[in-house]
Amino acid sequence: MPNNIFSRGCRSARWVVSILLGLLPLAPLQAEPLPDLVLQASLNYADHQTYRRVGFDVPPGVARITIEASYTGSEERTVVDFGLIDSEDQLVGWSGGNKRLFTVSAVDASPSYSPRPIRSGRWNVLLGIPNIRPASISELTLKVFFSRSLDISQEPAALRAPLKAGAGWYRGDLHTHTGHSDGSCPSLSLRKLVPCPVFKTADMAAQRKLDFVVITDHNASSHANAIRELQPYYDHLLLIPGRELTSFFGHATIIGTVKELDFKPHSPEQGWDAALAALDASSFVSINHPVRPSGEFCMGCGWRGPLPNPHLQGIEVVNGDDLGTPYSGLPFWQQALDEGHRLTAVAGSDNHQPDQDAANWGALGRPATVVFASELSQIAVIDALRKGHAFIDMSKALVTSAAPKIIELWAEVNGAQGMMGDLLTAKAGQPILLKVKVQNAQGLHLHLHASPSLKLPAEIGAVTGAEAAYELKAAAPTGKSWVFVEVRDAFGKLVMMSNPIYFQP
């Protein structure tokens, strides 16, 4: 091959390649990777209505290629179309002038492109130049990003821009299924149930005013490709590709990666530790419906793996409408809490039919997990879940207005502040100031659930206004302790609960 970056007679264009960086090591959480390659070119009238290739070498170990294109001269009606050719000289896709940013991996790809394994070798950006005027010069820049894994944190910043900037409470459903596993819905003519397309789940989540929804099909990440297509349309709803790892010894939700994971442990002791150990800090793993009976009705639904497990960050305490039944995971989580484990309490609908009535068991968006995240993005939501900055809304009333229920729990010890999920240092006898705030919970009752050593009152009282704030004081005990808030109705049924704040000497 000639020692240049183009082939097949691209003599009319002056091409320059500038390699800014070699393959970067794994970037830390929230890092914004620089491009691995920057390809530059000047186009002129000799390129008018021709096709050109811009070649670049892909090294071994790349899991995703992302290309961001820009060029000058649009004001002079210069038009450049884009496509991609892989190392085997096969067309990966052609988006024409429709896209300046596109990505390809073995699991998902931007619309116009087909998912495929990234094999090392010579790849080409295919250019089509339908128009450039005789006197025009167009400066073209192609930024090429190589991701070493399919973890969300390794995507270029341009692929994971937040849907909404700024910290706040974001409401979502962490457990849903589509036709990529066993989710179903009536066909358009209502003649039969069919594997339900991903857009039905996205559409219902948007109707029910969710900020995010996680698609957790069983042992599959094929829905990630549909999400890649749908996300630009749902510009107020964050679509997160997750997975429900399903074995004969337990189920668990994984959020934060679309790479292949081995779901086939041969014993409860073996578990998924080998697969989970490869996940980075941009992932969240939670046990699903841990005490659900396992058998012909629900194979492997009950959790039989050991605790503690360093690869787990959460437990699904409510699945659909199982709160108050023997199937609820709440006692399982409380026992883990009493044993000293810090696992985020989460909930999910486990929805399998997105268009089912809101009053039915497992209706999408009920229960909801509400996270306090720095922004509405996948990494921020996962970070909030890992930290326990979340509460659960188990009320049957779906959010249909701008006034959702909110509960906040804060603590202050010796000038240090923390919110639910945080760990504060509190030496024996030091004063602890607790702050509880609720919104839109009129008529409900606030209760504290705390370590006995904290000696806090069990009941705070009834909520009378649209907003209510309370302060309580306690003395730190000699050992570890925790406290969380429960919101109950007049009949004592749990409606909302926060995650705990933890204290240690």
HUSUL-V311525 format. One record per residue. RES is the residue in one small letter. PHI is phi in radians with two decimals (NA if undefined). D_FIRST is the distance of its C-alpha to the first C-alpha in Angstrom with 1 decimal. Layout:
BEGIN
res: [RES/RES]
phi: [PHI/PHI]
d_first: [D_FIRST/D_FIRST]
END
This chain:
BEGIN
res: [m/p/n/n/i/f/s/r/g/c/r/s/a/r/w/v/v/s/i/l/l/g/l/l/p/l/a/p/l/q/a/e/p/l/p/d/l/v/l/q/a/s/l/n/y/a/d/h/q/t/y/r/r/v/g/f/d/v/p/p/g/v/a/r/i/t/i/e/a/s/y/t/g/s/e/e/r/t/v/v/d/f/g/l/i/d/s/e/d/q/l/v/g/w/s/g/g/n/k/r/l/f/t/v/s/a/v/d/a/s/p/s/y/s/p/r/p/i/r/s/g/r/w/n/v/l/l/g/i/p/n/i/r/p/a/s/i/s/e/l/t/l/k/v/f/f/s/r/s/l/d/i/s/q/e/p/a/a/l/r/a/p/l/k/a/g/a/g/w/y/r/g/d/l/h/t/h/t/g/h/s/d/g/s/c/p/s/l/s/l/r/k/l/v/p/c/p/v/f/k/t/a/d/m/a/a/q/r/k/l/d/f/v/v/i/t/d/h/n/a/s/s/h/a/n/a/i/r/e/l/q/p/y/y/d/h/l/l/l/i/p/g/r/e/l/t/s/f/f/g/h/a/t/i/i/g/t/v/k/e/l/d/f/k/p/h/s/p/e/q/g/w/d/a/a/l/a/a/l/d/a/s/s/f/v/s/i/n/h/p/v/r/p/s/g/e/f/c/m/g/c/g/w/r/g/p/l/p/n/p/h/l/q/g/i/e/v/v/n/g/d/d/l/g/t/p/y/s/g/l/p/f/w/q/q/a/l/d/e/g/h/r/l/t/a/v/a/g/s/d/n/h/q/p/d/q/d/a/a/n/w/g/a/l/g/r/p/a/t/v/v/f/a/s/e/l/s/q/i/a/v/i/d/a/l/r/k/g/h/a/f/i/d/m/s/k/a/l/v/t/s/a/a/p/k/i/i/e/l/w/a/e/v/n/g/a/q/g/m/m/g/d/l/l/t/a/k/a/g/q/p/i/l/l/k/v/k/v/q/n/a/q/g/l/h/l/h/l/h/a/s/p/s/l/k/l/p/a/e/i/g/a/v/t/g/a/e/a/a/y/e/l/k/a/a/a/p/t/g/k/s/w/v/f/v/e/v/r/d/a/f/g/k/l/v/m/m/s/n/p/i/y/f/q/p]
phi: [NA/-1.03/-1.44/-2.59/-1.75/-2.37/-2.52/1.03/1.34/-1.52/-1.38/-1.46/-1.97/-1.72/-1.87/-2.38/-1.98/-2.14/-1.56/-1.30/-2.50/-1.34/-1.07/-1.36/-1.19/-0.96/-1.40/-1.22/-0.95/1.33/-1.23/-2.01/-1.07/-1.36/-1.12/-1.36/-2.38/-2.19/-1.80/-2.22/-2.70/-1.96/-1.84/-2.40/-1.13/-1.12/-1.58/-1.02/0.97/-2.25/-1.96/-2.29/-1.99/-2.07/-1.54/-2.67/-1.66/-1.79/-1.36/-1.11/1.52/-1.54/-1.83/-2.58/-2.01/-2.20/-2.21/-2.08/-1.96/-2.64/-2.73/-1.64/1.72/-1.04/-1.19/-1.76/1.24/-1.24/-2.27/-2.19/-1.80/-2.27/-2.59/-2.50/-2.13/-1.49/-1.23/-1.79/1.13/-1.80/-1.26/-1.42/3.04/-2.48/-1.84/1.02/-1.60/-1.32/-2.38/-1.82/-2.34/-2.62/-2.41/-2.49/-2.50/-1.23/-1.83/-2.50/-2.73/-1.08/-0.92/1.62/-2.15/-1.88/-1.05/-2.89/-1.03/-1.57/-1.69/-1.17/2.30/-1.55/-1.85/-2.42/-1.46/-1.64/-1.88/-2.11/-2.05/-1.25/-2.71/-2.69/-1.31/-0.96/-1.69/-1.55/-2.18/-2.08/-1.64/-1.86/-2.26/-2.10/-1.63/-1.99/-1.98/-1.89/-1.73/-1.46/-2.55/-1.77/-1.25/-1.02/-1.13/-1.61/-1.27/-1.03/-0.99/-1.12/-1.48/-2.17/-1.12/-1.16/-1.31/-2.55/-1.50/1.73/-1.26/3.07/-1.52/-2.12/-1.79/-2.68/-2.00/-1.65/-2.60/-2.46/-2.29/-2.21/-1.17/-1.35/-2.40/-1.99/-1.37/-2.46/-2.79/-1.13/-1.15/-1.03/-1.53/1.14/-1.38/-2.82/-1.42/-2.29/-0.99/-1.44/-1.19/-1.06/-1.12/-1.15/-1.16/-1.09/-1.14/-1.20/-1.08/-1.18/-1.08/-1.63/1.10/-1.34/-1.56/-2.62/-2.48/-1.85/-1.60/-2.15/-1.18/-1.16/0.95/-2.36/-2.21/-1.11/-1.17/-1.07/-1.21/-1.14/-1.11/-1.04/-1.34/-1.39/-0.97/-1.04/-1.26/-1.52/-1.45/-2.03/-2.18/-1.41/-1.71/-1.98/-1.34/-2.11/-2.80/-1.81/-1.17/-2.17/-2.19/-1.37/-2.19/2.63/-2.13/-2.63/-1.56/-2.16/-2.18/2.17/-2.64/-2.04/-1.30/-1.15/-2.29/-1.34/-1.75/-1.98/-1.19/-1.78/-2.79/-1.13/-1.22/-1.19/0.96/-1.88/-0.98/-1.10/-1.26/-1.24/-1.12/-1.45/-1.35/-1.80/-1.29/-1.64/-1.96/-2.30/-2.19/-2.34/-1.23/-1.71/0.46/-1.16/-1.92/-1.11/-1.03/-1.89/3.07/-1.08/-1.25/-2.66/-1.16/1.31/-1.23/-1.35/-1.42/-2.07/-1.36/-1.38/-2.25/-1.30/-2.34/-1.14/-1.66/-1.81/-2.09/-2.71/-2.37/-1.37/-1.48/-2.36/-2.15/1.07/-1.88/-1.45/-1.03/1.49/-1.81/-1.12/-1.58/-1.18/-1.49/-1.06/-1.07/-1.06/-1.15/-1.13/-1.13/-1.09/-1.11/-1.09/-1.46/1.72/-1.47/-1.87/-2.17/-1.14/-1.39/-2.29/-2.52/-2.77/-1.30/0.99/-1.20/-2.10/-2.42/-1.08/-1.64/-1.21/-1.05/-1.10/-1.44/-1.42/-1.00/1.34/-1.07/-1.05/1.55/-2.46/-1.31/-2.04/-1.81/-2.00/-1.92/-1.70/-2.02/-1.21/-2.97/-1.63/-2.56/-1.05/-1.13/-1.19/-1.11/-1.13/-1.05/-1.12/-1.14/-1.08/-1.42/1.39/-1.40/-2.75/-2.26/-2.03/-1.89/-1.81/-1.14/-1.38/-1.40/-1.24/-1.33/-2.17/-2.42/-1.57/-2.21/-1.27/-1.26/-2.32/-2.30/-2.20/-2.33/-2.26/-2.46/-2.32/-2.37/0.91/1.52/-1.59/-2.03/-2.67/-1.96/-0.90/1.70/-1.46/-1.98/-2.01/-1.45/-2.48/-1.27/-0.90/1.57/-1.16/-1.26/-2.00/-1.85/-1.78/-2.19/-2.09/-2.38/-2.28/-2.27/1.00/-2.16/-1.00/1.48/-1.62/-2.07/-1.72/-2.30/-1.85/-2.04/-2.45/-0.99/-0.97/-1.19/-1.35/0.94/-1.79/-1.14/-1.32/-2.14/-1.63/2.46/-1.47/-1.60/-1.94/-2.05/-1.14/-2.32/-2.54/-2.30/-2.40/-2.23/-2.35/-2.14/-2.62/-1.80/-1.11/-1.37/-1.35/-1.97/-1.30/-2.71/-2.77/-2.68/-2.43/-1.90/-1.98/-2.05/-2.12/-1.51/-1.14/-1.68/1.51/-1.41/-1.20/-1.92/-2.49/-2.63/-1.53/-1.45/-1.35/-1.72/-1.92/-2.26/-2.50/-1.10]
d_first: [0.0/3.8/6.4/8.3/9.8/9.7/8.2/10.5/12.4/13.8/15.2/18.7/18.4/18.3/16.4/17.2/16.5/19.4/19.4/23.1/23.5/21.9/23.2/26.9/29.5/31.8/33.6/37.4/39.4/39.3/36.5/34.2/30.6/28.5/25.1/22.3/19.9/20.9/18.5/20.2/19.9/22.4/22.9/25.2/26.8/23.8/22.4/25.6/25.4/21.6/19.1/16.2/13.8/13.7/11.2/12.5/12.4/15.5/17.0/19.3/22.9/22.5/25.1/24.9/22.6/24.6/23.5/25.9/25.3/27.4/27.5/30.1/31.8/33.4/36.7/35.4/34.4/30.6/29.2/25.9/25.3/23.0/21.4/19.0/16.3/15.8/13.2/14.3/13.7/17.5/19.5/21.4/23.7/24.5/27.2/27.2/29.2/31.4/29.8/28.4/28.3/27.0/26.4/25.1/26.1/27.1/30.7/30.7/28.8/29.9/31.4/28.8/26.4/26.7/27.0/24.6/23.6/20.9/18.3/15.9/12.1/10.2/12.9/13.5/16.8/17.6/19.8/22.4/24.5/27.7/29.6/29.3/32.0/31.6/32.7/31.0/28.3/27.1/25.7/23.6/23.4/21.8/23.1/21.4/23.7/23.0/26.3/26.7/29.5/31.2/34.3/35.5/35.6/31.9/31.2/30.5/33.8/32.9/33.1/36.4/38.4/42.1/44.1/47.0/47.3/50.3/52.1/54.4/55.5/53.0/54.2/52.2/52.2/50.3/50.6/49.8/48.4/46.7/45.7/42.8/45.5/49.2/49.9/51.5/53.2/55.0/52.9/53.3/56.2/57.7/57.8/56.2/54.4/50.6/47.8/48.1/45.1/44.1/45.2/48.8/48.9/47.4/49.8/52.8/51.8/51.6/55.0/56.5/55.5/53.2/50.7/48.3/48.0/46.1/44.9/45.4/44.7/45.3/42.5/40.0/37.7/36.6/38.8/36.5/34.4/37.5/38.5/35.2/36.1/39.8/39.9/39.4/42.3/44.6/44.5/47.7/47.1/44.6/43.1/42.2/40.3/42.3/43.1/46.2/45.6/48.1/49.3/52.6/53.8/53.1/51.0/49.3/47.4/44.2/42.9/39.8/36.9/35.3/33.6/34.7/38.0/39.9/43.2/44.8/47.1/49.5/52.4/53.7/53.4/49.7/48.9/45.5/45.5/42.2/40.4/42.4/41.7/38.1/39.1/39.2/41.9/40.6/42.0/45.6/47.1/50.6/52.8/53.8/57.4/58.2/61.7/61.0/62.4/59.8/60.4/60.1/60.4/57.6/55.8/54.9/56.0/58.2/56.6/57.2/54.8/56.3/56.9/56.0/52.3/50.1/47.4/49.9/50.8/53.0/55.5/56.1/59.9/60.4/58.7/59.8/63.6/64.2/65.9/69.4/68.7/68.3/64.6/63.9/61.7/63.8/66.1/63.1/61.5/64.9/65.4/62.0/63.1/66.4/64.5/62.6/59.3/57.5/55.8/55.4/57.6/55.7/56.5/54.9/56.0/54.0/53.9/53.0/54.3/53.5/56.0/59.0/62.0/62.1/65.2/63.7/62.5/58.9/58.7/55.5/56.0/59.1/59.3/57.0/55.5/55.7/53.6/54.0/50.4/49.1/47.4/46.5/43.1/42.0/41.7/45.1/46.8/45.6/46.6/50.1/50.4/49.5/52.1/54.7/55.1/56.2/59.3/59.9/61.7/63.3/65.6/65.6/65.6/62.0/61.1/61.7/62.6/61.7/64.0/62.5/64.3/63.1/64.3/63.5/64.5/64.3/66.0/66.8/67.7/68.6/66.6/63.5/62.6/60.7/60.2/60.1/57.7/58.0/59.6/62.2/64.0/67.7/70.1/73.3/75.8/73.4/73.9/71.3/71.3/69.9/69.1/68.8/68.0/67.9/67.4/68.6/70.3/73.8/76.2/74.1/75.1/73.2/73.4/72.0/70.7/70.7/71.1/74.9/74.8/73.9/77.3/76.2/78.1/76.7/77.4/76.7/78.3/77.8/75.5/77.5/75.3/71.8/70.8/72.5/71.9/73.5/73.7/74.8/75.4/75.2/75.4/72.5/73.4/72.9/69.9/67.0/67.7/66.3/67.4/66.2/67.8/68.8/69.8/72.2/74.2/78.0/77.9/75.9/72.6/69.5/67.7/65.3/64.5/62.6/60.6/62.5/62.7/62.8/64.9/64.9/67.0]
END
